[in-house]
Amino acid sequence: MNRPEYPRPQFERREWLNLNGKWQFDFTDNLEEQQPQALTQMIEVPYVFQSKQSGIEIKSFHDGVWYQRELVVPDTWQDKRLLLHFGAVDYHCWVYINHQLVGEHIGGHTSFSFDVTHYLTFDKDLLTLKVFDPSTDEEIPRGKQYWQEHSAAIWYTRTTGIWQTVWLEAVDRNGYLEKVFYTSEFDRGSVEIAYHYAGDLTDKELCTRIYYGAELIVSDRQQLTEHQFTRSYSLFNQKIDRSDFHGRGWTWTPETPNLFDVVFDVWSQGKCIDTVKSYFGMRKIHIQDGMVHLNNRPYYQKLVLDQGYWPTSLMTAPTDEDYKKDIELAKAMGFNGCRKHQKVEDPRFLFWADQLGFIVWGECASPSVYTRASGGKVMAEWQEIIDRDYNHPCITTWVPINESWGVPNISVDRQQQHFSQAIYHLIHSLDPTRLVISNDGWEMTESDICGIHSYVHGTKEELEKYEHFVASLRTKDTILASEPNRRKIYCPGFQHQNVPILLTEFGGIGYDTGAQGWGYTNAANEAEFIQDYQRVIDAVYQSEILHGFCYTQLTDVEQEKNGLLTADRQPKCSLDTIKQINVRWHPMIVNKIQLSD
């Protein structure tokens, strides 16, 4: 079985059926068809047909595809309500059971589900998907997926169809806990839980148990009278060692990734009808005095840009262990987080970031152009992103726009500036607990972080370029006056509002690139690679204003050979050497910044 682990680790039930594995598959040019003709191929779900692990590996354009498989549902589920879940399907899909349309979903990066109870016969039911993914449509949020057939420059192979786990889940027919949202009330030492319950409320009770390790902290039982309600539970209970006062309490940081386990039980007439296992972390993110604060303390973020691609499986990790391995390798190099670039990552990656202690900046795949349609697609996808990922303590920042992708004329077009402002405020309206960067790189409007990109550091022979790079980062005035890629840092009419300034893309040093590969600069050997990495990090640490960075990048991806690791995750040099370069104290803010050791 491919990817056998439970796909939604923050909301786990016991009764579920993994539907990954072999499906029938074929291409179609006729999207008007309601049902496929005889399917001639087999595909390994959840790997897309463009990948090697799918068993197909065809890179040419095929915008329409069919999937089909038989469902053998346990007889013991006949009195249950059955929910069919999809981790992600790129891009527009229609779901059929026994030739009946169950529903459709638009959006390539987010999860969705359907209640399929009344469509199943429990006698070799047939599940069918039709998927439309327009290869050359630049209005859809496509991220790094290229709209031409062959990868080039910063653009990679496309992803079409199912690329995350598909599963069937059994819940009680009369009611079940649909979802919860955790909000850390950090300064009060409590957590607010917003509950969403689906089904009949009659004679239903909900039990909430919260544990820290083996210690039961909260045990609350309440009669259900509404489908949506909130409760606040004290966790610190005025005990200072539970808070972050001494920097070693029960809170979540990359250095101390403490988590609370939660068990929810729904009871009806003395019988438990639903059990969900979950977890959350207590942490607070805010900005103060021009710096990012984690749990009310200044925190220096040392991030690495992570594209989330694998050579044989593209945007889908070959195994769950691969998510964990990427985080462990990054931490071994002295990074305390990553910026997931132009991709909404699988919840299993976020689970490991929560567990291991790894900051994540969550980013959406961008369209290439701006139209009313593209703006609406991005807005819709962000609502689903936050609905799915709100509970992960590892996520500290949302990045809805990168380098003016999807708003190419934002510097002169007030409509596109309004879109940048609108999505900034939309995200804050849905999630007031995190920071939002309006347009990472340049041409920002309203933004909680001033994120600047610069690849003009030159090679070791280009001393003048390097000295210009160092000088441009040195002070607030020089960095805000810089024009990376000939773009101003802020759009006309907008200016820096004493928010933290971070260098959020730089480096990209190529090493062992080969004939078809490239980097922003190129090193001839390992020693030169380390020397160049030392130079660019030295420039960051010489700055009087930078309070964090994001280095480009964790791994090579296809023709882009500028990773610290190869595409198959082999280090290009000693991990400890990179760590020793990364983990120095910043000379301008010593004793003010909490750094990883």
N, C-alpha and C positions, 0 to 999 in steps of 0.2 A: 504494500500500500504506500503510495506517495504521500508525503506530508501527513502522517497519521495523528499528530498531536491535536489536542482540542484547539480550534482556531480562534476562540474568543476568551482568552484567559482571565479577563476581569469579570466575567459573568458566565460561570461554568455550571452546566447541568450534567447529571449522570447519564440520562437517556438520550443518546444521539447516535447517528449513523453517518459515518464518513463516506461521501460519494466520490472521492478522488479515485483515480485509476483509469482503466481503459474505457473510453467512450467511442461510439461510432462518430465519424466526422466526415465532412466534405465542404467544398467551396460551392458558392452559388452566386450567379449574377442576377437572379430574379428574386428581388426582395418582396415582390407581391405574393409569392408563394406562402400559403398558410401552413403547409406541411412539406417536408423534404421528399424527394425521390429516394431511391435506394442509395444509401450512403456507402461510399467505396473505400474509405480509409478508417484507420483507428488512430486515436490520439491519447496520450497520457495526460490526464487532467491532474494538477492545475497548470501545466506548462503549455505555453502558446505555440501555435504551429510554426512560428518563425524560429523556435529554439530547438536545439539538439535533443534535449530531454523529452520533448513532446513525441519523438519518434518520427517526425515529419521533416522539420528544418527546411522550409521553403521561405525565401526572403522576398519573393516577388509580390506585387500588389494583389490582394484578394480581399475586397471590402466586405463581402458577405460570406458568412460561414454557418453551417448547421452542426449542432451537437445532438447526440441521442444516446440514451442508455435505459436499460431496464431497471426498475425499482423493485426490490424485494423487501417489503416492509414487514417487520416482525408482527405476527398475529396478536401478540400481547399489547400492541399499540392500537388495536381497533377501537377502544373506548377513549382514546386520547385525542387531543388537538395536535395537529402536526404542522410544524413550521419549516419551510424550505428556505435555507440561508445560502447566500452567495457572498464570499469575501470581497470579490471585485471581478467585474466583467467589462472589458473595454471594447465597445463604447456604449452602443444602444442595443439592448437585448429584449427579446420577447420569450416568455416562458410558457410552455404547454405541458399539460399532463393528459395523457390519453386523448390527444388531438384537441383538447379544449384549452383556449387561451386563459392562463391564470393571471398574467399581468406583464408589465413591461417596466424597464428602468433605463434611464439615461444618465450617463456619467461613468467614467472609466476607472475611478480610483476608490470608490466608496462602497460600503456594504449595504445589502438590502435583503429583504425576506418577504415571503408570501405565506399566508395561511392556506394550505392545500388539503385540509381535512376532507372537504366534500368532493374533491376531484379523484381521490384514491379508491380503488376497488379491493386492494390487498391481494390481487391476483395478477402478478407480473405487469404492474403498471409501467407505462412508458413516459419517460421524461425527455422533453425535446427543448432545445434552445435555438433560436435564430438570432444571430448577432450581426450588426452593421457597424463597421468601423471605417469611416471614410479616410482613406490613406492620405489624400492631398488636401483635405479640408483644414485650413489654418485658423478657422474660427473656434474649433473645439479645444478644450484644455488638453494639450498633447505633450507638454514638457519637452523632454529630450528626444522624443520619437520623431524621426525625420520624415518629411513629406515628400522625399524622393526615394527611389528604390534602394540606393546603396548609401551606407553610412559615410559621413564626411565631416571634417572639422569637429565641432562640438556636438554633433547630432548622431544619434544611435539608432539601432534597429528597432522597428516598431513592435508593439504588443497588441495583438488582436484576440479578443475573446476571453475565455476564462483564464485568470492568472492567479487567483487565490482559491482557497479551499471551498468546496461545496459540501453542505451537510444538511441532514434532516434531523429535527429535534422534536421530541415528544413532551408535551405539557398537559396539564389537566384540562379536560374539555370545558370545565365551568369557570376556570380562571387561573391566572398565573401572574407572577411578577414580570412586567415587561422590560423595565430598565430602571436604573438608579443613576443619580448624579451626585458626586461627592464634592463639596466645597470646603476647603480648609479655612476655618475661622481662627487663624494662627494666633493672633494676639490675644484671643480669649481662650486658647487651648482647647477648642472644640471643633467638631466637624458637623456640617449641615448635610443631611442626606435628603435629596428630593426623590420621592418614590413615584413610579408610574405603574399602575396595576391595570390589567386587562381582564374583563369578564365580570361575572356576577359577584356582587359584594355581600350577598346575603350570608350571614353566619360565617364570616371569614375573619381570621385573626392573622396578624403578621408578627413574627418574632425576629428581632434583629440582635445578633450577638457579634460583638467586636472584641478581637483578641490582639494583644501585643505579645508575640511569642506564644507561650503556653498560658499566659495570664488573661483571664476573662476580665475585660474592662467595662463592657456594657452588655446588659441583657434586658431587652425591652420587648414587651408584648402589648399589642394594641389592636383594638377592634377596627376593622376596615369600614370606613363610612364614605370615603371619596376615592376616585380613581387616581387623583394626583394630590400629593400633600408633602410637606417637609417636616423633618424633625432635626433638632440640634442636640448633640451628645457631647458632654464634657469628657475629655480624654486626659488632660494634664492634671485636673483636679487640684489645682493650687500646689502642686508638688514640683519644685524647681528643677529637680533632676530629670523630670520628664520633658521639660521645655528645652530650648536651645540656648539657655542662658550661659552655660559653660561650654557650648559647642559640642556636646556629646550626649544630647538627650534622645528623645524618641522621634526626632524629626528626620526628614528625607533630605540628603545632599548626595552629591557624587561620592564623597568620602565616607558617608554613613547612610547608606540607602535603606533606612528603616521603614518597614511597611506594617500596616495593621491588616490582619485577616478578618474577613467578615463572612458570616453565614446568615442567610435569610431563609426562613421557613414560613410557608403559608399553611394555616390550619383551617380545617372545616369539619365541624362535628366530631372533634377529637382525633381527626386523622390528618397527618401531614400530606398535603397534596402538591407541594412544590418546594424544592430546595435549590438554592443558588449559592455557590461559593464565589467570593470576590475578595478584593483587597483595595487599599488606598494608601497614600502617603501624606503626611502633614508637612506642607512647605508653603512658603510665601515668596512671591516675586514682585518687586516694585523698583522704581527708580527714585533716587534721592541724591542731591548734590552732584548731579552729572554722572552717577554711577549706578550700575545694576546691583541690587541688593537681593541676596538669597537668605531667607529667614532673618531679615532685619540686619544683615551684615554685608558689607561690600564684598562682591565676589568677582574674581577675574576669570573670565571664560576663555578657555583654550580649546577651540573647536576645530574639527576637521570636516571639510566638505565631503559628503558621502552620496554618491550617485545611486547606490543600491542596485548595481547590475552585476550579473555573474556570466561567465563566458558560455556555459552550456544551457542556461535557463533564463537569461535576460533579467527581467524585473522580479522574477520569482526566485527566492532562495532555493537551492537544491534540497536542503534539509533545514530543519529548525536549528540545528547546531550551528549552521552557517551564520545565522543572525548573532548568536552568542559569540561566535569566534570573532566576527568583525569588531564587536564592542571590546572584547578582551584584548585584541591586537591594538586598537586605538588607545586604550587605557595603558597598555604596556609601553606606549610611546609618549606617555605623559599628557595626553589629551583628556579633558574632562567632559567632552560632549561632541556632538556633531550637528551639522546643518544638513538635513535630508534634502537633497537638491532636486527640485522639479518632480517630486514624486511623493505621494501619500503612502507611507510605508505600512506594511502588513502589521496588524496588532501584535503578532508574535515578536517582532523586533522591539516594539514598544514595551512589551512584557519584560524582555531581557534587559532593556535599558532601565526600567523600574527596579528590577531585581539586583542588577549589578552596580547601579549608580552611574548614570550616564545622561547628561543633559541632551535634549533633542530640540532643535528648532524645526517645527513642522511647516512644510511648504506645500503649496498646491502646484500641480502641473499647469503651466500657462498656455493660453493660445498665442498665436504669433501676431495677430492683428486685432484691432479694436472695431467692433460693430455693436449695435444694440443686442444682437443675438449672442455674440461672444461674451459680452458683459453679463448677460443673464445666465449663461451657462456657468461662468465662474462663480457668481453669487450663489447659485443653487448648490454647486458642489461644496462650497465652504460651509453651508449650513449642515450638510451631511457629514463633513469632516469633523466638525466640532461636536456634533451629536454622537459620533462614534468614539472620538478620542479624548473627550473632555476630562475623563477620570485619570489619565495617566500622569503621575507626578513628574515624570522625566521631561515632559513637554513644558518649556518655559516661555517660548516665543513662537508667534505665528508670522509667516512670511508670505503674504498673498501675491506680491509682485516682485519679480527679479529683473533688474537691469532694463526696465521699461518694456519687457516682453508683454505683448498683449495691449500695450498703450504706447506705441512707437512714437507718437507725436505729443507726448505729455508735456514736453517743454514749452509748446506753443498752443496746445489745444486745451481750452478751459473745460471742455466736456470730459476729456480723458483725465484731467486733474480732479474733476468732480468724482469720477469713478474711483480714483485712488483714495480720495477722502471718504467716499461712501463705503468702500469695502473695509477700510480701517475702522469706521464707526460700526458697520454691521458686525464685524468680528467682536469688537468690544461689547456690543449689545448682547451677543450670545455668550460671550466668555469674558467677564470683567476681571478674571484672575491672572491673566497673562499679558505679556507685552506684545505689541504688534508693530512690525516694520512695514511702512507703506510701500516702499519701492527700494529693495535692497540694491545698493551699488551706487546710485546717483538719482538725480531728478526726483527727490522726495517731496512729498507734500507734508501732511501731518504724520508724525512717526514717533514712536516711543524710544527708538534707537536710531542713531545716525550710522547706517551701515555703508561703508565705503569700500569699493573694489579698486585695486591697483596692481597691474602686472608690469610696471615700467621699471623694475629693479635691475634689469640688464644682466649680463653675464659678468664673470669675474674680470674679464678684459675690458668691459665697458664701465670703467670707474666713474665716469661723469654721470652716466645714467643712474648708477647706484647712489652716488652722492645726492643727486636730485631726489631720488626716492626717499632717502633718509631725511633730507631737509623738508620734503613735503609732508612728512608724518610728524614732524617734531612738535609743533604747537597747534593750538586750536585755530589760530588765524591761517597758518599755512595749509592745514589740512582742509579747511572749509573753502579756501581759495583755489585748491587744486581742481583740475578738470580731467578726471580719468576718462579715457576713451573720448576725449573732447566733449564731455558732458558735465554740466554744472552739478554740484552736490544737491542743491535745492532748486525746485521750479521757481520761476519768477513769481513774486508775491508771497513766497514762503521762506522761512529762515530757521536757523538752528535755535531751539528753545531750551538750551541747557540740558538736553538729553544726553545719555552716554554715547560716545563715539567709539566705534569698533571697526577694525579693518577686517571685513567679512569675506573677502576673496583676495588672495595674493599667492605668489609662489608659482605653483604649477611647473616645477622643475622637471624636465624630461631626462630620463636616463635609460639607456638600452632601448631606444625607441624603434630601431629597425628601419627598413626602407619606407614603410608606409605609416610610421608613427610620428607623433610630434609632441612637443611640450612648449610652454611659453618661453622657456630658455632650455638649453640642453647641456648636460654634463657628460664628459667623455668617459668617466670611470667612477667607481664608488667613492674614492677619496674626494673627487671634485664635487660629486653629488652632495656629500656631507658638508663640504666647505660652503657650497652655495646655500644649502638649507640654513647653516649657521649664520650666513650673512643676512638673509632676509629676516630671520627671527631677531637677530641683533638690532636691525632697524626698527622693529616693532618695540623692543624693550628700551630703545633710546628715546621713544616718543614721550613727551610730557603730558599727552592728552588721551592716548589710546588706553582703553580699559578692557581690552579683550581682542581676540582675533579668531579668524576661521581660515585655516590653511587649505589651499587647493593642491592635492586632494588625497583621499585615503587610498584609492586603488586606481590602476590603469583601467580604462574602459575602451574596448575596441581599439580604434586608431589613436585614441587619446592616451599617450604613454607618460603621463605626468604624475603618477601616484607614488606614494611612499611604499606601497605594496604592488606587486604585479596583479593582473586581473584574476589569477587563481590564488591570490592571497599569500604569495611568498614575499618575505621582506627583501627590499633592495639593499638594505644595510642593517647593521645591528639595531634592534628595537631600543636597546638601552642607550645607544648613542643619541638617537633622536630624543629620548626621554630626558637625558641630561641637558640637552639644548633647550627643551621646553620648560623645565620645571624651576627655572630660576625665579627669584623674587624680583618684581619690577622695582627698579631703584627709586622711582618717583613716588611710589605708594606703599613702600615697605611698612609693615605693621598696620596697614589699613585694609589689606586684601586677604581674604581666606583663599589659599591656593591648595591644590592637591599635592600630596607629597610623593 
